[in-house]
Amino acid sequence: MNTSDWLNLLVAIVAIVVSLISLKQSEKSIKLTEKSIEDSNRPYLACYLSFVDVGYFQKYLVIKNFGTTPATIVNIDLSNNSTNIGVGLGFDSLSQTVIAPNQKFVTTFDGKSDDPIVLSINYLDMNGNLSSSSFNLNTKFATNLSYTRQSSPKLSAAENDLRHSLHAMAKNNL
């Protein structure tokens, strides 16, 4: 073999190596794109405590799907120390229930204990992938928030109540 043949062989080997590296990079890029699409199009179930201001604070426990696709709830479990939370929070009826994007289930929360609770949710996405999330909920939230209610002596009781209701709705949109 002369120098020209060796040079052609070396160029061919370099071209094959570059092609293989290129294929590997393309494969990684495709997998990353697929993962990104899958993550952006999956359900994200969350649990949180919220309150409504209706002249007093009423707390609610909310389970909401913040994702872009539906989920099927497999089960919801409360931590062992969650026995003194007031109203019997049973979630058995939500088992095998589909929760659509932005849909939420709300239940009254009348916590008798200041102990935090842990709620775990297991759910399936539309591809049958199981996800699990745990939420540490502070049952004492909003206990020392300031609350004022101003009434106008020029308005009737019904008008003041209506004004307070509108104020509470506006405050929820802050």
C-alpha positions in Angstrom: 0.0 0.0 0.0 1.3 3.4 -0.9 0.9 6.6 1.0 -2.2 7.6 -1.0 -4.0 4.3 0.0 -3.1 4.9 3.7 -4.4 8.4 3.5 -7.7 7.3 1.9 -8.0 4.6 4.6 -7.4 7.1 7.4 -9.9 9.5 5.9 -12.5 6.7 5.6 -11.9 5.7 9.3 -12.2 9.3 10.5 -15.5 9.7 8.5 -16.9 6.5 10.0 -16.0 7.6 13.6 -17.5 11.1 13.0 -20.6 9.5 11.6 -20.9 7.1 14.6 -20.5 10.1 17.0 -23.1 12.0 15.1 -25.5 9.2 15.2 -25.0 8.8 19.0 -25.6 12.6 19.5 -28.7 12.4 17.4 -30.0 9.5 19.5 -29.3 11.4 22.7 -31.1 14.5 21.3 -34.1 12.4 20.3 -34.4 10.8 23.7 -34.1 14.2 25.4 -36.8 15.6 23.2 -39.1 12.6 23.9 -38.5 13.0 27.6 -39.2 16.7 27.5 -42.4 16.2 25.5 -43.5 13.4 28.0 -42.7 15.7 31.0 -44.6 18.6 29.6 -47.7 16.4 28.7 -48.2 14.6 31.9 -50.4 15.0 34.9 -49.1 16.7 38.0 -51.3 16.1 41.0 -50.8 18.3 44.1 -52.4 18.6 47.4 -52.6 21.7 49.5 -54.6 23.5 52.1 -56.5 26.6 51.1 -59.0 28.9 52.8 -62.0 31.0 51.8 -62.6 34.3 53.4 -66.3 34.6 54.1 -66.3 36.8 57.2 -64.1 34.1 58.8 -61.5 31.8 57.4 -62.8 28.3 56.3 -60.0 25.9 55.5 -60.2 23.3 52.7 -58.0 20.5 51.6 -57.6 20.6 47.8 -56.3 17.9 45.4 -55.7 19.4 42.0 -54.2 18.2 38.6 -51.9 21.0 37.5 -50.7 18.9 34.5 -51.9 19.0 30.9 -53.3 15.4 30.7 -55.7 13.4 32.9 -54.6 11.1 35.7 -56.2 8.1 37.4 -55.9 8.3 41.2 -54.8 4.9 42.5 -54.9 5.8 46.2 -54.5 8.6 48.7 -53.0 8.0 52.1 -52.8 10.2 55.1 -49.9 9.9 57.6 -50.4 8.1 60.8 -50.4 11.3 62.9 -53.4 12.6 60.9 -56.0 11.1 63.1 -57.0 14.3 64.9 -57.7 16.5 61.9 -61.4 17.0 62.5 -63.8 16.0 59.8 -63.2 12.4 58.8 -61.2 12.9 55.7 -61.7 9.7 53.7 -60.4 9.5 50.2 -61.5 6.0 49.3 -64.2 7.3 47.0 -61.5 9.0 44.9 -59.7 5.7 44.2 -59.8 4.8 40.5 -61.2 8.2 39.7 -60.0 10.2 36.7 -59.0 13.8 37.4 -58.8 16.0 34.4 -56.3 18.9 33.8 -57.1 21.8 36.2 -59.9 19.7 37.9 -59.8 19.7 41.6 -61.4 17.9 44.5 -62.1 20.0 47.5 -63.1 18.9 51.0 -63.7 20.8 54.2 -60.7 20.8 56.5 -61.5 21.3 60.2 -58.2 20.5 61.8 -58.4 20.0 65.5 -54.7 19.4 65.8 -51.8 21.7 65.0 -49.6 18.8 63.9 -48.6 18.8 60.3 -50.0 16.1 58.1 -48.5 14.1 55.3 -50.6 13.2 52.3 -49.4 10.8 49.6 -51.0 10.4 46.2 -50.3 7.6 43.8 -51.7 8.1 40.3 -51.4 6.7 36.7 -50.9 8.8 33.6 -52.6 7.9 30.3 -49.6 5.7 29.4 -50.0 3.6 32.6 -46.9 5.1 34.3 -47.3 5.2 38.0 -46.3 8.4 39.8 -46.2 9.1 43.5 -46.1 12.4 45.4 -46.0 13.3 49.1 -47.1 16.6 50.5 -46.3 18.0 54.0 -49.2 20.2 54.9 -48.9 22.8 57.6 -52.2 22.7 59.4 -51.4 26.0 61.2 -51.1 28.1 58.0 -53.1 31.3 58.1 -53.9 31.1 61.8 -52.3 34.5 62.5 -53.2 36.4 59.4 -54.7 39.8 60.0 -58.4 40.1 59.1 -60.4 43.3 59.0 -64.0 43.9 57.9 -65.2 47.4 57.3 -68.9 48.2 57.1 -70.3 51.5 56.0 -73.1 53.0 58.1 -74.6 54.4 55.0 -75.3 51.0 53.6 -77.8 48.3 54.7 -76.6 45.1 56.2 -77.3 43.2 53.0 -75.4 45.8 51.0 -72.4 45.6 53.4 -72.5 41.8 53.1 -72.5 42.0 49.4 -69.6 44.4 49.5 -67.7 42.1 51.8 -68.3 39.1 49.5 -67.1 41.1 46.5 -64.0 42.2 48.4 -63.3 38.5 49.4 -63.6 37.4 45.7 -61.3 40.2 44.6 -58.8 39.3 47.2 -58.7 35.7 46.0 -57.6 37.0 42.6 -54.5 38.9 43.9 
